[in-house]
Amino acid sequence: MTSPAAERGQEVRERLLAAAVELIPERGWPAVSTRVLAERAGVTPSVVHYHFSSMPALLNEAAIGRMREVLSEMDNAFDAAADPAAAIEEILASLDQYSGNDRTSLLFIEAYLAATRDEELRERIAGVAGEFRQRFGQWLSERGVPAAEETAAVLMASVDGLLLHRGLGSVPRTAEVAAVLRRLTADAKEPG
């Protein structure tokens, strides 16, 4: 049983993380200050440092948490697919909610940029991406896709690139992209 104080503390921590997820895309990673974050979360600045060792630690946790959520949605997309070609269609369909300029896309871009200057964040992002790549690679392997983990890596990098280019307004239609990406799994053998 959790105490009421622990529950309140967890609720404040979640509000701080949610505020960070909103502020990073709005202001940019470096412009999210303790004061701005505390104001958005409806707490005093001292509460921020009570719950997190530093602002970078808080921002890192917020970004990694959102990345895990998005990749979990992609897990659902390929788990629902009957075969690798359908998985690519499902993953691309799940991207339609992201314009490249939406909060989540901008959060990813900001986090990737911040990771160029923050080794811990870079390692955590690489860990999250690696876990997803391994799960997707295993799924592809079970369906007879040659070089399954490498194929998963290329598909994942393609998705990242597509989102980045969407923000620039220069991405071909989803159907055209799907046709190209399906070719990566065209040599899949029937499981068996």
N, C-alpha and C positions, 0 to 999 in steps of 0.2 A: 504494500500500500504506500502510495506517494503522499507526502505531507502537502498541505495547502501552500506552504512557502515554496516548496520545490516545484509545485505546479505553476505558481505565479512566476518563478524564476524561469522556467522553461517557456512559458508564454511570452515573457519579455525577450528572451533570447530569440524566439521565432519571429517576433515583431522586428527586432534588429536585423535579422537576416533578410526578411521580406523587404524592409526599407532599403537595404543595400542592393537587392536585386532590382528595385525600382530606380534607385539613384545612379547606379553605375552606367546604364544606357542613357539616362537623361543628361548627366553632367560629365561623364568620362571618369575613368578610374581615379586619376590623381586629384580630381576636384571633390571627391566624397570625403568630407571632413567629419570629425567626431561631432562637432556642433550640428552640422547639417543632418547627419544621420540620426542623432538623438532627437532633433526636432521632428523629423519625419516619423520616427517610431513613437513619439509622444513620451519620451523619457528624458531625464537629465543626462548631460554628458558623462558624469561620473559612473552612471549605470553601464555605459558602453564598456568601459575598462574593467568594470566588475565582472562582466560576463566573457570578455575576450581579452587576451593578453596584449593585443595591439590592433590598430585599424587594418593593417595588411592581413592579419590572421582572420579577422571578421570578413573582409572582402573576399579573401580566398575561399573561406568556408561557404559563403553565399554563392559564389560563382560555381564552385564544385558541386554544391547541392543542386543547383538548377541544371547543370550539365548532366548529372545523374538522372534527373527527372526526364529530360529530353531523350537521352539514350534509352531509358526504360520504355518510352513510347515507341522508339524504333525497334526495341526487342519485341514488343507486341506486334508491330507491323510484320516482321519477318516470321514470328511464331505463327501468325495467322495464315501465312502463305503456304500454298500447296507445293511449290517448287521454287527454285532460285529465280526464275524469270518473274514469277508472281511476287516474290519477296522484293525484287527491285521496284516493281510497280507499286507495291504497298509503301515502301520506304519513300519513294518519290511523291506519292500521294500525301503521305504524312507531312512532307515539306511544304505543301501548298499553304499551310497556315503561317508560314514565315516569308515575309517580303524581302528580307535582307536589311530592312530599315526598322523592323519591329523591335520591341524590347529584348526579346530572347536573342535574336541575331546580333544586335548591338552588344549585348552582354557577352556573348561568345567572342566577338571581335575584340572588345576591350580586354577580356581575360587573356586572350592569346597575345595581345600586345603587352599587357602587364607581365606575362610570363617570360618575355624576352629579357626582363630586368629582375625577375624574382625566381630564383632557382627552385625554391620550395613549391611555388605555384606551378612552375613548368613540370616538375616531377609529379605533382598531383594530377594535373591535366593529362600528362602522358599515362599515368596509372589508370585513370578513368577510361581514356581512349583505348588503352591496351586491354582492359577487361572487356570492353564492348567488342573490340576486334577479335578477341579470343572466343567469345560467345558466338559471334556471327560466323567466324571461321569454322568453329565446330559444327554449327548448323549447316553451313555449306558443305563441309566435309561429309557429313552424314547423308548428303544428297548427291554425292559423287562429283563435286566440283574439284578439278585439279588445282593444286596450289591454293587451297581454300583460305588459309590465313592471309596469304599475300593478296588474294582476290578481295577478301574482306577489307584489307588495308586500303586498296585502291578505290573500292566503292566508298569507303568512309571518307577518304580524302576528296573524292569527287563530290560528295554531298557537301562537305565543308566549302569547297570551291564554288559550287553552285550557289550556296547561300551568300557567299561573299560577292559573287558576280551579280546576283539578284539585286543587291543593294546599289550596284552601279548601273542597273537597268540593261544588262547585256547578256541575258541567258536565253538560249533557245527554248522553245516550247517543251513542256514535260514529256510529251509523247516522243519527240525527237531524241531527247536525252535518254529516255528509257530504252529506246531501240539500240543506242550505242552501248549503254551499260549492260544490257542483256547479253550482248556478245561476249562479255567477260565470263559468263557462266554457260555459254553455248556447248562446251565440251563435257558438260556434266554427264556422268554415267548413272544409270538407274541404280538406286541402292539395292544391295542385295545379297 
